[in-house]
Amino acid sequence: MVWKKIYKTTKTDIIMASIAEVGKHFKQDHLTRPLIKYFYHPITVWSSWVFVNLKLHEHIVTALSFVFALISALMIYYLNGAWLILAGILFAYGVVIDLADGTVARFYKHKSAMGEWLDEAVGFMSFFVVFLAMMLRGFRETGDVTLIVLGSYTIFSYMMINYAALMSPMLREKYKLDNPVQAMREKASKKAKGAINPGALAFSLDVQWTLVGLGIALDAPYFLFIAFALISTMQWGARFWIFWGK
């Protein structure tokens, strides 16, 4: 019944839409991030236009992210060489889908708790299956237990930055706290006389997906696990400093 309702809603709402019409519903706040503004934005608008004209519901668009991540994980575990480049591209396309599902939802004028929950859940599952595949493949080929340790910690650290991202706004609102990390980013931007956008200094989702995509394409699990774990640990670990004594 749920899927019939989704199909009926999307099929009867729109007959045909132009790229310009769909593009108007892209969230402009995302354009403060250089990687999105100069690379992912045009791909997202085009992809959103395709999804809208295929009459896909935003939840289905979100689910596609996990489908691509799962295919990427299977390619990582079973294939080598140039196939890993394709696997990296498939995974990095998750950034586009993460931006496109919201664009599609705004185009349809849909807003739901399920959409936000699905977005977070799919993101975590996508990273989990890819990190797991890289970890197990590396261990199978080298027998190096270090990869198991690094991979496990990276999965834990990814879980923690998501927890921090969800909890921090609620805590700041509840206890009327400032955001010193954002203040530091803005200060650095001012020192650079606006040459650096504050959004460029955040370990945001677009940076995370891109970093993992590159790690897959370059077949560099050690580099990926160490870099991702180090950056993410600094991000969620900073919350102990931010909220200490508050």
N, C-alpha and C positions, 0 to 999 in steps of 0.2 A: 504493500500500500504506500509506503514512504517513497519508494522509487517511482511509482506511477504518478504520485503527486508532483514529484520533482520534474519528471518528464513533461507532464501536462503544463506546469507553470512555465517552464523555459520555452516550450514549443509555441505556446499561445502568446507569450509576451512580445516576442520579436520576430519579424519576418526577415529583415536583412538590415545590417548595420554597417556603416562605413568605418574605416580606421580612425578617422577624425572624431567620430562620435564616441567610439570606444575609448580613444586616448584621453578624452576629457575626464574620464573617471579614474585615471591613474592618480594615486595619492601624491600630491605635489611635495609633501614633506620628505618623501624618499629622495628627492632630487638634491637634497643637501649632502648626500653621500656621493663623492666623485665617481666611484666605481659604478654606481647605478646610473648616475646622470649621463656619463659618457659611453657606457658600454651596455648595461642591461636594460635601460629604459626603452630604446627602440625595439629591441627583441621582445620585450614584455608587451608593448603595445600591439605589435604584430601578432604575437601568440594569443593575446587576449581577444583580438579581433577574430582569429580562427576559432577559438573556443566559443565565443558568443554566437558566431554564425553556424557552428555545429550544434548549437542549442545545448551545450554542456552546462550542467549545474555547477556552481562554484565548489561544492563538496566533491564532485567527481574530478574537477580540475586539481583540487588539493591532493586527492588520492593518487593522481598521476605522478606526483612527486615521489611517492613511496614506490610506485611501480618502476620508475626509472632507476631509483636507488637500488632496488632489489635486483634488477637486471645488471646494473653496474657491479654489485657485490658478487653475483654469479660469474661475471666476466673476470673480475679480479681473482677469484679463487681458482677458476678452471683454465683461463687463457693467459697468454703472454704477449709481449711485443706490442705491435701497433694496436692490438685490441684494447690495451690499457689506456691508450689515448682516447679511444672512443668511450671507454668506461668513465674516464675523467670528465669528458664533455657531457655525458648523460647525467652524471651526478651534479655537475655545476649548473646544469639547466634547472636544477631545483630552485635556484635563486629566482629564475624567471617565473616558475610556477608559483613560488611563494608570493611574488608581486602580482601575478596575473589573477590568482583566485580572488584577491581583494578587489581588483579592478572589475572582474566579472560580477562579483557580488554587488558592488556599487552601481554598475550598469543596470542590473536587474532590480536595484533598490531593495536588496535583501540584507538583513542584518540578524545574526543569530549567535547564541552562546555556543551552539554546536560548531559553527564555523571557526570560532576562536579556539575551541578545544581541539578540533580536528587539526588545525594548523600547527599547534604546539606538539600534539601527539605524533603526527606524521613527520615533523622535523626531527624529533628525537629518534624515532624508529629508523629513519633514513640514515642518520649518522651512525646509529648503533650497528646496522647490518653491514655497512661499508667498513667501519673500523674493525668489526669482528672478522670480516673476510680478509682484510689486509693482515691482521694479526695471525690468523690461522694459516694462511698461505705462507707467510714468512716463516712461521715455526715449522711448517711441513717441509719447506725447502732447505732451511738452515739448521733446524734443531735448536735455535737460540732462544732460550727462555726469556731473555731480555725483552724480546718482542711481545711476549705475553704480558709481562709486567707493564711495559710502556703502553701497550694497547688498552689494557684494563684500566690503567690510571687515566688515560685520555678519555675513555668512555665515562668514567666517574667525573672527570673534570668538566666534560660537556654537560652532564646532568647538573652539576653545581652552578654553571653559569646561567643555565636556564632557570634554575631555582632562584638565583640571585636576581635575574631580570624580572621575574614575576613578583618576588617579595619586596624588592627595594622600593618601587613606587608606592606600595601600600604602607610600608613603614614610614616613608617620608611624609606621606599624607596624614597618617594617624598621629605622628609625633611632631608634625610641623617642622621638618628638617630640610635643610638646603641640600643640593647635590654638588658636593665639592669636586667630584670627578669631572662633571660637565663644566664647572667653573674653571678648572685647570685647562681643559681643552680650549675653552673660549679665550683664556689668557694667552695660551700658546699661539692661537690664531691671531690675536692682536699684536703680539710681538713680531709675528711674521708679516705684519701689515696687511692681513687679510689674504695673504698668498696661500695659507693653509686653512681649509674649511674645518670647523670643529668636528663635523661628521666623519672626516677622513681619519681622525685619531681614535675612533672607536672600533673595537673588535666586534663589529656588527655582523648580522647574519650573512650579508652579501660577501663580506671578507672571509667569514668562516667557510661558506660553501665553496668559494673560489680557491681558498688555500687547500682544502681537501681535494678538490678537483685536480689541482696541480700536482699534489702529492701522489694521486692515483696515476695520472698521465705520465709522470716521471718515474713511476715505480720506485718511490722513495719513502718506504714506511718509517724508517728510523727518523728521517728529517721531519716527516709529517707529524709523527707522534710527539717528538720532542718539542717542535715549534708550537703545535696546537696546545699541548699540555702546559707549556711554559706561559704562553699568552693568556690562556683561559684561567690558569691558576692565579695569575696576577689580577685578573679581572674579578673573580669571585672572592679571592683572598683580601682584596681591597675593602670589601664590605665589613670585615672585622675592624679595620681601621676607621672606616666611616661611621659605623654605629657604636664604636667602643665608648662606653660611659654615657651613651645617649638614652 
